[in-house]
Amino acid sequence: MCSMSQEKIIKTTTNVDSLRSEIRDKSVRVIDVRREDDYKQSHIPTAVNLPLANLLSDDSPERVLKLVNSMGIDDETPVVVYDDTFGALASRVAWTLEYVGHSEVSLLETTFSTWKSLGLENDNQVPNIQSKEHSLRLRPEILATSDYLEKSKDNSDVILIDNRERLNYLEQHIPGAINLPYRTLATQDKILRPKDDMKRLLDNRRISGDSEIITYCGSVGTLSGLAYYALKSVGLPNVKLYVRSFKEWKGLEKPVVKQQDAHYWDLSAE
Amino acid sequence: MTVTDLKQSYSDSPKPKINWARIEEAENFANTVKLFRQGKYDEDSFRRYRLQHGAYGTRMTNDYAMVRIKLPAGEIYPNQIEKISQLSEQFSIGSAHFSTRENIQLHWVILEDVSEILRGLAEVGLTSREACGNSVRNVMCSPLSGVCPDEEFDSTPYALATARFFLRNPMSQNLPRKFKFNFTCCEKHGMVRMVDVGLIPQTRELDGSIQKGFKIFLGGGLGNRSFVGHQLEEFTPEEDLLYTSIAVLRIFDRLGDRKNMARNRMRYLVNDMGWDKFQNLVLKERAIVRATQSIVTNLEVDHTPSVIKRPIKISDESGSPNPDGYTRWLKTNTLKQKQSPYHSVFITLEAGDITSNQLSELATIIREFSSEGHARAGFVQNIALRYVHEDDLPRLYSKLLTVGLAKSGALTMAAPIGCSGTTSCNLALTNSHRLAKEIQRKFLELKLDQDDDLRDSSIKISGCPNSCGQHGIATIGFFGGGGRVGKEMFPNYQMSLGGRSDGETMLGVTCHRIPAKRVIPVILKIIELFKQNKKSNDTLKDWIHRIVNGKEDSEIKSVIDMRKALDSLTIPPTKEDDPDFYNDFGSDSSYHTKTGKGECAA
């Protein structure tokens, strides 16, 4: 008999074809995180709507659990999340579900626009959902707070990744952070690069092995949420999201560094 | 059905004919960076290796590189532009930069990501190999070659063949210094007398048939010290093109100064030796090359004519037939080709910068409007779209307008050159890049692009004496440095007048030092003086040409007169009166000069 792998295979994204069959089998809960108006116009069949702004208005575990229950998700329900913002908003929602203890969550491999441009099913029906009971098992090991970050960032085993665009990073970033702009994570039509591609890119940057990795971005952990899943997609075991990100860091007047003596902004055609 | 099956395809749009890339170079680069980081590769060897692969250093840091992508003969295809758009967004600053030598540069790239860029480039047949370092740099060709009404024949196939011959050729891997070829279309469009080897196509009648050949100029170049090139001989037949090129490279390789980095371009060798001696040496060497090549070496010149096919209109005829600004744009950005009813359309970019979004729009625009299906990089940080049908021009203008690429003045003085300056270059003393943008904005605001008297003049700015901004061949040229009042420093420019790169090529004559914040008022003052003193049918270029050659008889007779007329504008105010005077463009803190090590010589 072949032995089972010790590690659970983590599914980061769900491809279009699998999602379609899971929808047909009614074995999945699909979450659309776009704004309510967009959702009402059209969405992937059976999807429920959880606009990111709604989640962020209060993302305390208790509230999140209520939302999860109201979407008919129990501990065993596979969930697929999608957006129209290259996967960043979906990632933030998916990460939040993980944080309260839901493990069966993945991202649709593509955006809703691409889904539609492929001519795939969509409708404007709002499904009738029966509420369920999800348990609360917080996973603090995937969250980084500012206090935590401040204590651990100088640790040689910790890699801190800034996922904002290059110019913003050059202008100011958390000391010790390296820059992996969110655009680097995707391909033209998928929200994440193929695994081998991603792995090679991260290896070049020496982002590998058992290091603890913390990602952050500008304000609410969306771009860095996508990075969280990018890192997980290649099997990196210890990734945390600094969910309040640079906005909080600056607000707390913690130290930042800047690339000095160069007028890089003037090279931009924006 | 999978996602990729349904990806939009443009299968009928032309694809590049030549693959310049080698995918294994990306892999090697990644491994070499790893070894370097592990300390298994010394600094000097790594730097040489990096430069040979087209990755240049960045201002005040070892963590970033600039990747210089070569566009041999300036040719670039839509799929290549799309790829560069993606790469600029993923690995650079979301913008790309068109250089003055038909390269596209991606700046502020993390050294560890360079190999990913090389990989992406290889997917579309592009390379950055030998774009830096002591090698044969990108082979340039006039953006009008093939369509210029004044040319004898199209030199593009020869430029491509030359690029192909020398790329990765062992002969050009370890030259004393960089080496540059420029092909052009005609005397007027120039740029052949300020480069190591400059070539103008020409023909002659021999035994009743027309023979193709070139006028070849050697030993010119812009830099800390600039020189004008010399014509090798009356006529160099096309069969001798390669032999001549090899002969010149061999002489340079053998006799060029490998010790003194500041004086090792070929122009110094020519200057030290004297032209007659050098000329003689080249002719002898060529005879040896011709006689000793063990096999007949030919340039693989591909004369297959490009397919000219007017794209089928995809979008409908919406919008007004003569949108706002169309006439102005038509006048200042387009040229009639020798092939009627086609036009070449020039897109001017602020100091060569273009966003990744604009690049991706541009790819679509090329497919929809250029009947040759690709674009050409120009001589002045710009892009030429050729073979645009006359009837499509208004529609093209509207399209360019929607993506911010319809700035007028592309073919006028209102499109200044600015090297990258302190935005990324280790050697820069001033922010020449931003200054060029400021001048362009001011010129367009004042509608100076529409002034026929200014049309053939140029403004070119370098951030240091090293001439990447080609200030030496500008009607009004500037190079950056620091000025001082007591303990306070301010950004300052040395201004030269009367430079040109056409049939009467000459280097600009030094005129005055102009503080950065006074450059625009000074240029406007020169224009004002010209207007007061011009003769009928005079252009600014002609007027300045007479002044620098002592042939002007009005109020401003010489460079010294000009200097006096501008004096009052150059006096530094006190810091209390005008603190902004002491800051460079793009900076709100006090100016100070700061430079790192240059890598033009590896």
Interface residues (C-beta under 8 A of the other chain):
Chain A: N15 V16 D17 E109 T110 T114 S117 L118 G119 E165 R166 L167 L170 I178 N179 P181 R183 T184 Q188 D189 K190 R200 L201 N204 R205 R206 Q259 Q260 D261 A262 H263 Y264 W265 D266 L267 S268 A269 E270
Chain B: M1 T2 V3 T4 L6 K7 A30 V33 K34 R37 T58 R59 M60 T61 Q86 E89 Q90 F91 S92 I93 G94 S95 H97 H107 W108 I110 E112 D113 S115 E116 L349 E350 D353 I354 T355 Q358 S420 G421 T422 T423 S424 N431 H433 R434 K437 D584 F585 G586 S587 K594
